Amino acid sequence: MASLLNNAHTSTGAEHSYNPASASDDTGPEPISSSTAPPAPIAAQSSPFVGTGTRAGERDVANPTPVAVYDVVNDDPTDETPVSFQVDSPIVMLWRDFWILVKNRRTLPLILSPLPSIGVDATAGGLMEQIGLVFVSILITILCLVSFFVGFPMPVVAVGVLSGWILLVNLVQPKDRVTWQTIPGDDKFEREAWLFVNGIGTSRVGLQLILNALYNLFGRKVIGIENRTFGIWFDLVECMLQRDLTWQTTDIRMGYNIIASHIADPNKDRVVLMAHSQGGIIMSAWVDQLLADFSSDQLNKVEIYTFASAANHFSIPSTVEGGPAFGRVEHFVNTKDYVSCIGLLAFAPVCPPVTPDDPTIHKVNGRFAGRIFKRINHTGHLLLTHYLKEGDSILDDPTVRAHSKLASYIQ
């Protein structure tokens, strides 16, 4: 895996090529790939909710679920056509994505399981704000559908209402899309730049809660690039537009300029980019542009880490010299997380069977490049409650600790 991930051989042991068509896997939905055969089922894993003294809706942290780890490389970009070029039109891609949403509907009720506590991922005010945004967005959606199919009110009225609502939401929020942690703390790593872009349904206060938690976890100040929310429903619609129509939203454009300035800064030896949920789509768009604007020598100081990525590709080819295009790329997903199921798990190659006693990190070819960590049968989508919760963090898993560079930064 040296062609993509540096420092991999020091911790992973031998690496073997792997044929995804001959493996079995029950770690997520079948990926969208013309070259990958549907995997045969294997024995069911024990549920993370079953254990002595564990009540429904609680996690049995004494019996953690296994984590599958493997590398996806893009050594030969001609082996597989990128997702965005596999179909006839963006309309076909949107239709395909609609069926991906429907196909994974069974995991939708688990998106907040176990239930989060107020003040962890969101405040009470942020939760009420999200409820209000979702309510209005559903009303506007109904108005637009009735206008389109019935003709009353006139479509121009529906479009005006939609445009006015989006303008209003933007006006009442700060113009600047950048924010920082709200707890005191010094940055002891002046030659590093850490940046994070949030996912769907996250207010600015919610983003600051995440930045506070990341500082406590890694001991680094993290710049927050706000992916503005219009309510979970409209955020999901925006996800489809961003990844299928390559729509360069304001979040993508402003965030890219910030990232590019840090990469070009000779005083920065390391630039760490982190993303959650819809932020994975934004990160994917940034990666595409970074590969066009910067040399491999400059990108070698960039490390990328995503959680519950909703992207449909992560095209990171190897350099001509065989070295890494980026310093490090890692993806973390729960296999019962709805957003992960419609994102990474739907498009990344299948992984080998889970073999905890085998130190080998298998390697497969595909367009979702990076080291993938799949936490089997684990539910929940929220970053702090379901991915980084103390005592149940995916970064605390022994397999992850052994093979993840991000985990090595934990203070």
C-alpha positions in Angstrom: 0.0 0.0 0.0 3.0 2.2 -0.1 1.7 3.8 -3.3 -1.0 5.5 -1.3 -0.5 5.4 2.4 2.9 6.3 3.9 4.2 4.7 7.0 1.8 1.7 6.5 4.5 -1.0 6.5 5.7 -0.1 9.9 2.4 -1.3 11.5 0.4 -3.5 9.3 2.7 -6.5 8.5 2.5 -8.2 5.1 0.1 -7.0 2.5 -1.7 -9.3 0.1 -3.6 -8.5 -3.1 -7.3 -9.4 -2.8 -9.9 -10.3 -5.3 -13.3 -8.9 -4.1 -15.3 -11.1 -6.5 -14.3 -14.2 -4.5 -15.0 -13.0 -1.0 -17.9 -13.0 1.3 -19.0 -10.0 3.3 -21.8 -8.9 5.5 -20.3 -5.7 6.6 -22.5 -3.3 4.6 -24.6 -2.9 1.5 -23.4 -4.2 -1.9 -21.2 -1.5 -3.5 -22.1 -0.1 -6.8 -19.6 -1.6 -9.2 -19.8 -3.4 -12.5 -16.7 -5.4 -11.6 -17.7 -6.7 -8.2 -19.9 -9.8 -7.8 -22.5 -9.8 -5.0 -20.9 -11.2 -1.9 -22.2 -14.4 -0.3 -23.5 -14.1 3.3 -21.4 -15.4 6.1 -22.3 -16.3 9.7 -24.1 -13.4 11.4 -22.1 -11.4 13.9 -23.3 -11.0 17.5 -25.4 -7.9 18.0 -23.8 -5.0 19.8 -27.0 -4.5 21.8 -27.0 -8.0 23.3 -25.1 -8.5 26.6 -25.5 -9.1 30.3 -27.4 -6.2 31.8 -27.7 -4.3 28.5 -31.1 -2.7 27.8 -32.5 -2.0 24.4 -31.0 1.1 22.9 -27.8 0.9 24.9 -24.4 -0.2 23.7 -22.7 -3.2 25.2 -19.2 -1.6 25.5 -17.9 -4.6 27.3 -18.3 -6.6 24.1 -17.2 -4.3 21.3 -18.1 -5.1 17.7 -15.3 -6.2 15.4 -13.6 -3.8 13.0 -12.6 -4.8 9.5 -9.7 -2.9 8.0 -8.4 -2.9 4.4 -6.8 -0.7 1.8 -8.4 0.6 -1.4 -6.0 1.7 -4.0 -6.3 3.4 -7.4 -3.0 2.3 -8.9 -4.4 2.0 -12.4 -7.2 4.6 -13.0 -8.1 2.8 -16.3 -9.3 -0.3 -14.5 -12.6 1.3 -13.5 -14.4 4.3 -14.8 -15.2 6.9 -12.2 -18.8 6.8 -10.9 -19.7 10.2 -12.4 -18.8 8.9 -15.9 -20.6 5.5 -15.7 -24.1 6.6 -16.6 -25.7 8.6 -19.4 -26.7 11.7 -17.6 -26.9 13.4 -14.2 -30.7 12.6 -14.1 -29.8 8.9 -14.3 -27.3 9.3 -11.5 -30.0 11.1 -9.3 -32.4 8.3 -10.1 -29.8 5.7 -9.1 -29.1 7.6 -5.9 -32.8 7.7 -5.1 -32.9 3.9 -5.2 -29.8 3.7 -3.0 -31.7 5.8 -0.4 -34.7 3.4 -0.7 -32.6 0.2 -0.7 -31.0 1.1 2.7 -34.2 2.4 4.3 -34.0 -0.3 7.0 -31.0 1.4 8.6 -32.7 4.8 8.6 -34.4 4.3 12.0 -31.0 3.4 13.5 -29.4 6.8 12.5 -29.8 8.1 16.1 -29.4 4.8 17.9 -28.4 4.8 20.7 -30.1 8.1 21.4 -27.8 11.1 22.0 -27.7 13.3 25.0 -28.5 17.0 24.8 -25.2 19.0 24.8 -23.0 16.3 23.2 -23.6 16.7 19.4 -26.3 19.4 19.7 -27.7 21.8 22.2 -31.4 22.0 23.1 -31.6 25.2 21.0 -29.9 23.6 18.1 -32.3 20.7 18.2 -35.3 23.0 18.2 -33.8 24.9 15.3 -33.4 21.7 13.4 -37.0 20.7 14.0 -38.2 24.0 12.7 -36.0 23.9 9.6 -37.2 20.3 8.8 -40.9 21.3 9.3 -40.6 24.3 6.9 -38.5 22.4 4.4 -41.2 19.6 4.2 -44.0 22.2 3.7 -42.0 23.9 0.9 -41.3 20.5 -0.7 -45.1 19.7 -0.7 -45.8 23.1 -2.2 -43.3 22.5 -5.0 -44.6 19.1 -5.8 -48.2 20.2 -5.9 -47.2 23.2 -8.0 -45.4 21.0 -10.4 -48.0 18.3 -10.8 -51.2 20.3 -10.4 -50.2 23.7 -11.6 -51.5 25.6 -8.6 -50.0 27.7 -7.3 -48.0 28.6 -10.3 -44.5 27.0 -10.4 -43.0 30.5 -10.4 -44.6 31.1 -7.0 -43.2 27.8 -5.6 -39.7 28.7 -6.9 -40.0 32.1 -5.3 -41.0 30.7 -1.9 -38.1 28.2 -2.1 -35.6 30.9 -3.1 -36.8 33.3 -0.5 -36.5 30.7 2.3 -32.9 29.8 1.3 -32.1 33.5 1.2 -33.6 34.1 4.6 -31.7 31.2 6.2 -28.5 32.5 4.9 -29.2 36.1 6.1 -29.9 35.1 9.7 -26.6 33.1 9.9 -23.1 34.6 10.1 -21.6 35.4 6.8 -18.3 33.9 7.7 -18.2 30.1 7.2 -15.2 29.6 9.6 -15.4 29.1 13.3 -13.2 27.8 16.2 -13.5 26.0 19.5 -15.1 27.8 22.4 -13.0 26.3 25.2 -9.6 27.8 26.3 -6.5 26.0 25.2 -3.1 26.6 23.6 -2.0 25.2 20.3 1.3 23.5 20.9 1.7 22.4 17.3 2.2 25.6 15.4 3.6 23.9 12.3 0.4 21.9 11.9 -3.0 23.0 10.5 -6.1 21.0 11.4 -9.4 21.6 9.7 -12.8 20.0 10.0 -16.0 20.2 7.9 -19.3 19.1 9.4 -22.1 17.0 8.1 -25.9 17.4 7.7 -28.1 18.9 10.3 -25.3 20.7 12.2 -25.6 24.2 13.4 -22.7 26.5 14.2 -23.1 25.8 17.9 -23.1 22.1 17.1 -19.9 22.5 15.0 -18.3 24.3 18.0 -19.2 21.4 20.3 -17.4 19.1 17.8 -14.3 21.4 17.7 -14.2 21.4 21.5 -14.3 17.6 21.6 -11.6 17.3 18.9 -9.3 19.6 20.8 -9.7 17.6 24.0 -9.1 14.4 22.0 -6.1 15.4 19.9 -4.7 18.4 21.7 -4.8 20.5 18.5 -6.8 23.5 17.7 -9.1 22.7 14.8 -10.5 25.2 12.3 -14.1 24.6 11.6 -15.4 25.1 8.1 -19.2 25.4 8.5 -21.3 23.3 6.1 -24.4 25.4 6.6 -27.7 23.5 7.4 -31.1 24.1 5.9 -32.7 21.3 7.8 -31.9 17.6 7.4 -34.3 17.1 4.5 -32.9 19.9 2.4 -29.4 18.9 3.4 -30.0 15.4 1.9 -31.2 17.0 -1.3 -28.0 19.2 -1.3 -25.9 16.0 -0.9 -27.4 14.5 -4.0 -26.8 17.7 -6.0 -23.2 18.0 -4.8 -22.2 14.4 -5.6 -24.2 13.8 -8.7 -24.1 17.3 -10.4 -20.7 18.3 -8.9 -22.3 21.4 -7.7 -19.7 23.7 -6.2 -21.6 25.2 -3.3 -20.4 28.2 -1.2 -19.1 25.8 1.5 -17.0 24.0 -1.0 -15.6 27.1 -2.6 -14.8 29.0 0.6 -13.4 26.0 2.3 -11.1 25.1 -0.6 -9.5 28.6 -0.5 -8.7 28.1 3.2 -7.2 24.7 2.7 -5.2 25.7 -0.3 -3.6 28.6 1.7 -2.5 26.2 4.4 -1.0 23.7 1.9 0.9 26.5 0.2 2.2 27.9 3.5 5.9 26.8 3.9 5.5 27.2 7.6 3.1 24.3 7.8 4.6 20.8 7.9 1.3 18.9 8.3 -2.2 19.8 7.1 -4.9 17.5 8.6 -8.3 17.5 7.0 -11.3 15.8 8.7 -14.9 15.5 7.6 -18.1 13.9 8.8 -21.2 12.8 6.8 -22.0 15.3 4.0 -18.6 16.8 4.7 -17.2 13.6 3.0 -18.8 14.8 -0.2 -17.2 18.2 0.2 -13.9 16.6 1.0 -14.1 14.4 -2.1 -14.6 17.6 -4.2 -11.7 19.2 -2.5 -9.5 16.2 -3.2 -10.4 16.3 -6.9 -9.3 20.0 -7.1 -6.2 19.6 -4.9 -4.9 16.9 -7.3 -5.2 19.4 -10.1 -3.7 22.4 -8.3 -0.8 21.0 -6.2 2.2 18.8 -6.8 2.6 15.4 -5.1 5.4 16.9 -3.0 3.1 19.5 -1.6 0.2 17.0 -1.1 2.5 14.7 0.8 2.0 16.8 3.9 -1.8 16.5 3.7 -3.6 13.9 5.7 -7.3 13.1 5.2 -9.7 11.4 7.7 -13.5 11.0 7.1 -16.2 9.6 9.3 -19.5 8.3 7.9 -18.7 9.7 4.5 -21.6 10.3 2.1 -19.3 10.6 -0.9 -19.6 8.3 -4.0 -15.8 8.4 -4.8 -12.4 9.2 -3.4 -10.2 9.2 -6.6 -6.6 9.3 -5.4 -4.2 7.8 -7.9 -0.6 7.0 -7.2 2.1 9.2 -8.5 4.3 8.2 -11.5 7.1 7.5 -9.1 4.9 5.1 -7.1 4.8 7.4 -4.1 1.7 8.5 -2.2 -0.5 11.3 -3.7 -1.4 12.3 -0.1 0.4 11.7 3.2 -2.5 9.6 4.6 -6.1 8.8 3.8 -8.4 7.0 6.3 -12.2 6.4 6.4 -14.2 5.3 9.4 -17.8 3.9 9.1 -20.4 2.1 11.1 -22.0 -0.6 8.9 -25.5 0.1 10.3 -25.2 3.9 9.8 -27.7 5.0 7.2 -25.5 7.7 5.8 -22.5 5.4 5.5 -24.7 2.9 3.8 -25.7 5.4 1.1 -22.2 6.7 0.8 -18.9 4.8 1.3 -20.5 1.4 1.8 -22.5 1.7 -1.4 -19.4 2.6 -3.6 -16.3 1.2 -2.0 -15.2 -2.4 -2.9 -16.2 -5.1 -0.5 -13.7 -6.1 2.2 -12.2 -9.5 3.0 -13.8 -11.6 5.8 -13.2 -10.4 9.3 -10.2 -12.3 10.6 -9.0 -10.7 13.9 -6.0 -13.1 14.2 -4.7 -12.3 10.7 -2.4 -9.2 10.8 -2.5 -8.8 7.1 -4.0 -5.6 5.7 -5.6 -6.7 2.4 -5.5 -4.5 -0.7 -8.3 -4.0 -3.3 -8.5 -1.8 -6.3 -11.3 0.8 -6.5 -12.3 4.4 -6.7 -12.8 5.0 -3.0 -9.2 5.2 -2.1 -7.8 5.1 1.4 -7.6 2.8 4.4 -11.2 1.8 5.4 -12.2 0.9 8.9 -15.6 -0.8 9.1 -17.2 -1.3 12.5 -19.4 -4.3 12.0 -23.1 -4.1 13.0 -22.6 -0.8 14.7 -25.4 1.7 14.6 -25.6 5.5 14.7 -24.4 8.4 12.6 -23.6 11.3 15.0 -19.8 12.0 15.3 -19.5 12.5 19.0 -22.2 10.0 20.2 -21.7 7.2 17.8 -18.1 7.4 16.5 -16.0 9.2 19.1 -17.9 8.6 22.4 -15.6 8.0 25.3 -15.6 4.3 26.1 -17.2 3.4 22.7 -14.9 5.3 20.3 -14.0 3.6 17.0 -10.5 5.1 17.6 -10.2 3.1 20.8 -10.7 -0.3 19.0 -7.4 -2.3 19.2 -7.5 -3.0 15.5 -7.9 0.7 14.8 -5.2 1.6 17.3 -2.8 -0.8 15.5 -3.4 0.4 11.9 -4.7 4.0 12.1 -2.4 7.1 12.0 -5.3 9.3 13.3 -5.5 7.2 16.4 -1.8 7.9 17.1 -2.6 11.6 17.6 -4.8 11.0 20.6 -3.5 12.8 23.6 
